[in-house]
Amino acid sequence: MALKSKDWKNLLKEKKKEVVSFLNGNCKFELQTPAKNYKGIGSPIKDGKTKNGFSMKFGKQNRIYIKDTKGCPDFLRDELKDTPKGSKYQARVGGNKAILAILEYIADKF
């Protein structure tokens, strides 16, 4: 699964602040778009093939990489996924529209 923008929208203001406070200094946002659709936001993904011969990316990929999951808010906790071995991040979260909504909230509030 992934974070859902409707869940972010319906989250109480105090819970949104809890999420933003948790992420502050504890994460990296990654926004990727296939190069053919790139419009200057995030990073372009070059065309290519995976080891299995599939297109490298089918669409936008927005993620939050979290350094330390201790004290993770419920909104994020259920969607935590492992990161590759050796990563400096403990977990990652996906959810394209929700992640953009979180970034918009941060931009509006801070």
Secondary structure by P-SEA (a helix, b strand, c coil): ccccaaaaaaccaaaaaaaaaaacccbbbbbbccccccccccbbbccccccccccccccbbbbbbbccccccccccccccccccccccccbbbbbaaaaaaaaaaaaacc
